[in-house]
């Protein structure tokens, strides 16, 4: 009889790459039946071996998602009767408690630094933010103590959960690492023959500081810039018009949205990867995060990276010499990094080769999946 592993969300189907392409694949390869319950009213479908089941309810707004969607979701979760349940949404912590009362094993994956993310990003008045922050912290602290394991890509999240008094043995730092393409090879000749093109891919948000990068890039009229991705949430209505109206943006090759299969083409046309993020807007982030997969996908593809200077990334760059660290708010440092990589192109290729080796040795899902399956199986013993 197969073991059942069930992901659940109060949102519509939304591909979480770490789940769909890595965790779920590892689970299926190790004999699990994997189900993903989402909040919509579509027919059951299969994707990459995962059975996607609808709760039958579509929330029309955030209040419905918070209050009504979970109960429809919970009814479906009871019907499935899985061995292990897993969510990446903190608004589902009540369901986690209900599942625990039914004797189920529950994993919560915390990908954002809540409640701090809410506090520092919210535009509500200060007194409202303080009240909501206190309530959310109390609620998270109380409920997370009851679940079996907490996964997070961030050492900073791990640290503040421990400071809250949670059991450190239940908190596991798991990076969002790529699966290695063993056949991939980027020769020096191919790299040297590529046009100088910098790539940014993934979600686009104000703290990627594209305007500062563009200011630095304006010093290099012959260097191309390819941006592939979507503007995140409300950034579509604020940051997108600001950015796209800049004179420098008119020279950008912008591809708005792309499928995972298209990424290979973008990488194969590029010589440098911009993986900058301004972490200063997240006051709790002091180390950096292993959750930003574009860093490790770029390294796996043998591209040198221009990366934020934080302790976690500093350790990687210092060890493997696979890129250049800069302050994402300093256009002069970014300019110097670009200039060095395009005028020392052979060395840039060597950086990329060392970056790929770093992923093979330390930062791949191939290696991390063993730890993940061991953790999951420990819940069944």
C-alpha positions as CSV (number, residue, x, y, z in Angstrom):
1,X,0.0,0.0,0.0
2,X,1.5,3.4,-1.0
3,X,2.2,6.1,1.4
4,X,0.2,9.3,0.9
5,X,1.8,12.8,1.1
6,X,-0.5,15.7,0.8
7,X,0.3,19.4,0.1
8,X,-2.5,21.9,0.6
9,X,-3.2,25.5,-0.1
10,X,-6.1,28.0,0.3
11,X,-5.1,29.5,-3.1
12,X,-5.7,28.4,-6.7
13,X,-3.2,26.1,-8.3
14,X,0.2,27.9,-8.3
15,X,3.3,26.0,-9.3
16,X,5.8,26.0,-6.4
17,X,8.9,24.8,-8.2
18,X,10.5,23.4,-5.0
19,X,7.4,21.3,-4.5
20,X,6.5,20.4,-8.1
21,X,10.0,19.8,-9.5
22,X,12.0,18.7,-6.5
23,X,10.2,17.6,-3.3
24,X,7.3,15.8,-5.1
25,X,9.6,14.1,-7.5
26,X,11.8,12.8,-4.7
27,X,8.7,11.6,-2.8
28,X,7.3,9.8,-5.9
29,X,10.7,8.2,-6.6
30,X,10.6,6.9,-3.0
31,X,7.2,5.2,-3.2
32,X,4.8,8.0,-2.1
33,X,1.6,8.9,-3.7
34,X,1.6,12.7,-3.8
35,X,-1.5,14.9,-3.8
36,X,-1.9,18.6,-3.9
37,X,-5.2,20.1,-2.7
38,X,-5.9,23.6,-4.0
39,X,-8.8,26.0,-3.6
40,X,-10.5,26.1,-6.9
41,X,-13.3,24.2,-8.7
42,X,-11.5,22.5,-11.5
43,X,-11.4,18.8,-12.3
44,X,-8.8,16.6,-10.9
45,X,-5.6,16.6,-13.0
46,X,-2.1,15.1,-12.9
47,X,1.1,17.1,-13.3
48,X,4.6,15.5,-13.1
49,X,3.0,12.6,-11.2
50,X,1.2,14.8,-8.7
51,X,-2.5,14.5,-8.3
52,X,-4.0,18.0,-8.1
53,X,-7.4,18.0,-6.4
54,X,-9.7,20.9,-6.0
55,X,-11.6,21.8,-2.7
56,X,-14.5,23.0,-4.8
57,X,-14.4,26.6,-3.4
58,X,-12.8,29.7,-5.0
59,X,-12.2,32.6,-2.6
60,X,-13.3,35.9,-4.1
61,X,-11.2,38.0,-1.7
62,X,-8.6,37.7,1.0
63,X,-11.2,37.5,3.8
64,X,-12.9,34.5,2.1
65,X,-9.5,32.9,1.6
66,X,-8.8,33.4,5.3
67,X,-12.1,32.3,6.7
68,X,-14.2,30.3,4.3
69,X,-11.6,28.5,2.1
70,X,-9.9,26.6,4.9
71,X,-13.1,24.8,5.9
72,X,-13.8,23.5,2.4
73,X,-10.1,22.6,2.2
74,X,-10.3,20.7,5.5
75,X,-13.2,18.6,4.4
76,X,-11.3,17.5,1.4
77,X,-8.1,16.8,3.5
78,X,-10.1,14.5,5.7
79,X,-11.4,12.6,2.7
80,X,-7.9,12.1,1.4
81,X,-6.6,10.7,4.8
82,X,-2.9,11.1,4.0
83,X,-0.1,10.0,6.2
84,X,1.7,13.4,6.0
85,X,0.3,16.9,5.3
86,X,2.4,19.8,4.2
87,X,1.6,23.5,3.6
88,X,3.7,26.6,2.7
89,X,1.0,29.1,3.9
90,X,0.9,30.3,7.4
91,X,-2.7,31.2,7.0
92,X,-3.3,27.4,7.2
93,X,-1.9,26.9,10.7
94,X,-5.4,26.3,12.1
95,X,-5.9,23.4,9.7
96,X,-2.5,22.1,10.8
97,X,-3.8,22.0,14.4
98,X,-7.0,20.3,13.3
99,X,-4.9,17.7,11.4
100,X,-2.7,17.1,14.5
101,X,-5.9,16.5,16.6
102,X,-6.7,13.8,14.1
103,X,-3.3,12.2,14.8
104,X,-1.8,13.2,11.5
105,X,1.8,14.2,10.8
106,X,2.2,17.8,9.7
107,X,5.0,19.8,8.1
108,X,4.9,23.6,7.7
109,X,7.3,25.3,5.3
110,X,8.0,28.9,6.1
111,X,9.4,30.7,3.0
112,X,8.9,34.3,4.2
113,X,9.9,36.0,7.4
114,X,6.4,36.4,8.9
115,X,5.3,38.2,11.0
116,X,8.3,40.6,10.2
117,X,7.6,40.6,6.5
118,X,4.1,41.9,7.2
119,X,5.4,44.6,9.6
120,X,8.1,46.0,7.3
121,X,6.1,45.8,4.1
122,X,2.7,46.9,5.3
123,X,1.4,50.4,4.5
124,X,-1.1,50.3,7.5
125,X,-0.7,52.9,10.3
126,X,1.9,52.0,12.8
127,X,-0.5,51.2,15.6
128,X,-2.4,48.7,13.4
129,X,0.9,47.1,12.3
130,X,2.0,46.6,15.9
131,X,-1.3,45.0,16.9
132,X,-1.4,42.7,13.9
133,X,2.3,41.8,14.4
134,X,1.7,40.9,18.0
135,X,-1.3,38.7,17.3
136,X,0.4,37.0,14.3
137,X,3.5,36.3,16.4
138,X,1.5,34.8,19.2
139,X,-0.6,32.7,16.9
140,X,2.4,31.4,14.9
141,X,4.4,30.7,18.0
142,X,1.5,28.7,19.6
143,X,0.6,26.7,16.5
144,X,4.1,26.0,15.2
145,X,5.0,24.3,18.5
146,X,2.4,21.6,17.7
147,X,3.5,20.6,14.2
148,X,6.1,17.9,13.6
149,X,8.6,19.7,11.4
150,X,9.2,23.2,10.2
151,X,11.2,23.7,6.9
152,X,12.7,27.0,5.9
153,X,15.3,28.2,3.3
154,X,16.5,30.9,5.7
155,X,18.9,30.6,8.6
156,X,17.5,34.0,9.8
157,X,14.0,32.5,10.1
158,X,15.5,29.4,11.9
159,X,17.2,31.8,14.4
160,X,14.1,33.9,15.3
161,X,11.9,30.8,15.6
162,X,14.5,29.4,18.1
163,X,14.5,32.8,19.9
164,X,10.7,32.4,20.2
165,X,11.3,29.2,22.1
166,X,10.5,26.6,19.4
167,X,12.3,23.3,19.5
168,X,15.4,23.7,17.4
169,X,15.4,20.0,16.5
170,X,12.1,20.4,14.6
171,X,13.4,23.4,12.5
172,X,15.2,22.4,9.3
173,X,17.0,24.7,6.9
174,X,16.5,23.4,3.3
175,X,17.8,25.4,0.4
176,X,15.8,25.8,-2.8
177,X,18.5,24.1,-4.9
178,X,18.3,23.0,-8.6
179,X,18.6,19.5,-9.9
180,X,21.9,19.1,-11.7
181,X,21.9,18.6,-15.5
182,X,24.7,16.1,-15.6
183,X,25.1,16.5,-19.4
184,X,25.4,20.3,-19.4
185,X,28.8,21.7,-20.4
186,X,29.8,25.3,-21.2
187,X,33.1,25.3,-23.0
188,X,35.5,28.3,-22.9
189,X,35.1,28.7,-26.6
190,X,31.3,28.9,-26.5
191,X,31.4,31.3,-23.6
192,X,34.0,33.6,-25.2
193,X,31.9,33.7,-28.4
194,X,28.8,34.8,-26.6
195,X,27.7,38.5,-26.7
196,X,28.1,40.2,-23.4
197,X,24.6,39.8,-22.0
198,X,23.5,40.0,-18.4
199,X,20.5,38.0,-17.4
200,X,17.9,38.6,-14.6
201,X,15.2,36.0,-14.3
202,X,12.3,35.3,-12.0
203,X,10.0,37.6,-10.0
204,X,10.6,41.3,-10.4
205,X,10.1,43.5,-7.3
206,X,11.3,46.8,-6.1
207,X,13.9,45.3,-3.9
208,X,15.6,43.7,-6.9
209,X,16.7,47.4,-7.5
210,X,16.6,47.2,-11.2
211,X,16.8,51.0,-11.5
212,X,20.1,51.0,-9.7
213,X,21.4,48.2,-11.9
214,X,20.3,50.0,-15.0
215,X,22.1,53.1,-13.8
216,X,25.3,51.1,-13.5
217,X,24.7,49.4,-16.8
218,X,24.3,52.7,-18.7
219,X,28.1,52.9,-18.6
220,X,28.3,50.0,-21.0
221,X,26.2,50.6,-24.2
222,X,27.4,47.4,-25.8
223,X,26.4,45.1,-22.9
224,X,22.9,43.7,-23.4
225,X,20.4,43.1,-20.6
226,X,17.8,40.4,-20.7
227,X,15.1,40.5,-18.0
228,X,12.6,37.6,-18.0
229,X,9.9,37.4,-15.4
230,X,6.8,38.9,-13.9
231,X,6.3,41.8,-11.6
232,X,5.2,40.6,-8.2
233,X,1.7,41.4,-6.8
234,X,1.1,45.1,-6.3
235,X,4.5,45.8,-7.9
236,X,2.6,45.5,-11.2
237,X,0.8,48.8,-10.4
238,X,3.7,50.7,-8.8
239,X,7.1,49.4,-9.6
240,X,6.4,48.3,-13.1
241,X,5.2,51.7,-14.5
242,X,8.1,53.4,-12.7
243,X,10.7,51.0,-14.1
244,X,9.4,50.7,-17.6
245,X,9.2,54.5,-18.0
246,X,12.9,54.9,-17.4
247,X,15.0,55.8,-20.4
248,X,17.4,53.0,-19.6
249,X,14.6,50.4,-19.7
250,X,14.0,51.0,-23.4
251,X,17.2,49.1,-24.2
252,X,16.2,46.1,-22.1
253,X,15.1,42.9,-23.7
254,X,12.0,42.2,-21.5
255,X,10.2,38.9,-21.6
256,X,7.1,39.2,-19.4
257,X,6.5,35.7,-18.0
258,X,8.1,32.5,-19.2
259,X,7.7,28.8,-18.7
260,X,10.3,26.8,-16.9
261,X,11.4,25.1,-20.1
262,X,12.3,28.5,-21.7
263,X,14.9,29.3,-19.0
264,X,17.5,27.2,-20.8
265,X,17.4,29.5,-23.8
266,X,17.8,32.7,-21.7
267,X,20.8,31.2,-19.9
268,X,22.4,29.9,-23.1
269,X,22.4,33.5,-24.5
270,X,24.0,35.1,-21.4
271,X,27.4,35.6,-19.9
272,X,26.6,37.0,-16.5
273,X,23.7,36.6,-14.1
274,X,22.3,39.4,-11.9
275,X,21.0,37.8,-8.7
276,X,20.9,41.0,-6.6
277,X,18.3,41.6,-3.9
278,X,18.2,44.5,-1.4
279,X,17.7,42.7,1.9
280,X,17.8,45.9,3.8
281,X,14.0,46.2,3.5
282,X,13.8,43.0,5.5
283,X,15.1,44.0,8.9
284,X,15.4,40.4,10.2
285,X,17.5,39.2,7.2
286,X,21.1,39.4,8.3
287,X,22.6,36.2,6.7
288,X,20.9,36.0,3.3
289,X,18.7,33.1,2.1
290,X,19.1,29.7,0.5
291,X,15.7,30.1,-1.0
292,X,16.6,32.3,-4.0
293,X,17.0,29.5,-6.6
294,X,18.1,31.9,-9.4
295,X,21.4,32.1,-7.6
296,X,22.0,28.4,-7.7
297,X,20.4,27.9,-11.2
298,X,22.8,30.5,-12.5
299,X,25.8,28.8,-10.9
300,X,24.6,25.4,-12.1
301,X,24.6,26.9,-15.7
302,X,28.2,28.0,-15.2
303,X,27.4,31.8,-15.2
304,X,29.4,34.1,-13.0
305,X,27.0,35.9,-10.6
306,X,26.8,39.5,-9.4
307,X,25.5,38.9,-5.9
308,X,24.5,40.8,-2.7
309,X,27.2,41.1,-0.1
310,X,25.8,39.2,2.9
311,X,27.5,36.6,5.1
312,X,25.9,33.6,3.5
313,X,26.8,34.6,-0.1
314,X,30.2,35.9,1.1
315,X,31.0,32.4,2.3
316,X,30.0,30.9,-1.1
317,X,31.9,33.5,-3.2
318,X,35.0,33.4,-0.9
319,X,35.1,29.6,-1.1
320,X,34.4,29.0,-4.7
321,X,35.4,32.4,-6.4
322,X,32.3,32.1,-8.6
323,X,31.2,35.7,-8.8
324,X,31.5,39.3,-7.4
325,X,29.8,40.7,-4.3
326,X,28.4,44.2,-4.3
327,X,26.0,46.4,-2.4
328,X,22.8,46.4,-4.4
329,X,22.3,50.1,-3.6
330,X,25.7,51.1,-4.9
331,X,25.7,51.7,-8.7
332,X,29.5,52.3,-8.6
333,X,30.2,48.9,-7.1
334,X,27.8,47.3,-9.7
335,X,29.5,49.2,-12.5
336,X,32.9,47.9,-11.3
337,X,31.7,44.3,-11.2
338,X,30.2,44.5,-14.7
339,X,33.4,46.1,-16.0
340,X,35.6,43.4,-14.4
341,X,33.6,40.5,-15.8
342,X,33.4,41.8,-19.4
343,X,37.1,42.9,-19.5
344,X,38.3,39.6,-17.9
345,X,36.0,37.3,-19.8
346,X,38.3,34.2,-19.5
347,X,38.4,34.7,-15.8
348,X,34.6,35.2,-15.8
349,X,34.2,31.8,-17.5
350,X,36.4,30.2,-14.9
351,X,34.2,31.8,-12.2
352,X,31.2,30.1,-13.8
353,X,33.0,26.7,-13.9
354,X,33.7,27.0,-10.2
355,X,30.1,28.0,-9.5
356,X,28.8,24.9,-11.3
357,X,31.3,22.8,-9.2
358,X,29.9,24.5,-6.1
359,X,26.4,23.3,-7.0
360,X,27.5,19.8,-7.8
361,X,29.4,19.6,-4.4
362,X,27.0,21.5,-2.1
363,X,24.0,23.3,-3.5
364,X,22.0,20.7,-5.5
365,X,18.7,19.1,-4.8
366,X,20.3,15.8,-5.8
367,X,22.2,15.8,-2.5
368,X,19.6,17.5,-0.4
369,X,16.8,15.2,-1.4
370,X,18.5,12.4,0.6
371,X,18.1,14.5,3.7
372,X,14.6,15.4,2.8
373,X,13.4,11.8,2.3
374,X,15.1,10.8,5.5
375,X,13.3,13.5,7.4
376,X,9.9,12.5,5.9
377,X,10.4,8.8,6.6
378,X,11.3,9.6,10.2
379,X,7.6,10.7,10.6
380,X,6.4,7.2,9.5
381,X,8.4,5.2,12.0
